[in-house]
Structure formats: structure tokens, C-alpha cells
Amino acid sequence: MLQDAKIVLRSNPVEIVLIGPGSAHLSPDTMAQSLGSIAPQASILRLPPEFKTQNAQEATSILLEIFGVSATLPT
């Protein structure tokens, strides 16, 4: 998956790179460093480790907060 991300970053300029909680092989820090070196102009944002266990509403709230969007979600 990291190789795919590197290909995309080399072929398309991006403003944001969103890093997930990591994998069994690479830590989020390693992924951020590797991808950030390919796209130095991009902001590197990271999902918290518990993101993958959140329900849809909680995950949406986390993403809105990461991207600095203020919104009230229906409950």
C-alpha cells in the first residue's frame, strides 16, 4: 500500500496526506516520513490509533476535527 501511495504522490501534486494508524510492517511515523519526503509541500495529517474501531459518526467527527471543519452532526 505504501508503494501505491508513493506512485500517486509522484504523479499527482497533493495538498494533504492522511496517514492511518499504521500497519504490522510500518509505523505511522515511518509512513509519514517516507511520504512527506516525496510530497514536501503537503500537510501530513494522522488518524488516531482508535480510528479504525470508531462507528461512522465518531469517525466523521474525528475527520472533521483533523481537517479543522466545524460542524454539528445529528445524533
N, C-alpha and C positions, 0 to 999 in steps of 0.2 A: 504494500500500500504506500509506503514511503517513496518507493521508486516512481509510482504513478503520480504522486504529488509533485515530485521533482520535475517530471516531464511537463506537467501542466504549468508549473511556475516558470520553467524555461521558455515555454512557448506563448504564454499569456501574461501580461502585466496584471498584478493584483494589488489591491489596497489592504486587504486583510487576509491573514492566515489564521484559521481556527484550529487549535490543537486539542485533540481529545485527551482523555485520561491516560493514554498510553497503551502499550501492548506488552505481551510477555517478553518481547525482544528489545524494545526501546522505551526509554523513559520519556515523559513529556519534555523534559529539559533537552535531551538529545535531539528529539524531533524538532523542537523549536530552534535550536542552534543550527541544525542541518538545513532546514527550510528557510530560516532567516538569512543564511548566507547566500542563498540563491535569489531571494527577493528582499534585499535590504531596505527597500522603500516601503515595504508592507508592515502594517502593525501586526504583531503577533499576539493573539488572544488565546486564552486557555480555558477549557471547560474544567470545572472542579471534578475531583475523583468520583464523587457520588452521582454525577450527572446521568450516567447510564442506568441508574436504578430509580430515577425520578419518574413520576407519572407525567403525562403530557402537559398539564397545567403548570406543574412545578418546573419542568424543563423549559417551557416557554418563558416563564418569569426569569429564570436564570439567564437565558439568552438575551432577553430584553435588557436585563441589568448589565450584562457583559458589553452589549452594544450601546449602552447609555441611553436607551429609549425609555421614556416614562409612559406607562400605560396601566390602566386598571383592567384586569381580566375579570370576566364574570365568574361567580362562584357557583 
